Amino acid sequence: MGSEALLHTKFVGKPFVVKAETHGRIDHLDHVKTLYFREDAITVFDQSTGNALERIAVN
């Protein structure tokens, strides 16, 4: 069973929380400055409804 860390950041200028696998350790996340995601490997949820969003428009 793995563990998870919550990474608090900003996305398009707004607060954004990323849930990341830690595999039992979190020190490898200490100096994260940039996150990259494959479009097919990320699901974004609406904070107020909890529903998954189909697409994110980045302007």
Secondary structure, DSSP 8 states (H G I E B T S, - for coil): ---EEEEEEEETTEEEEEEEE-TT--GGGTT-------GGG---B-TTT--B-S-----
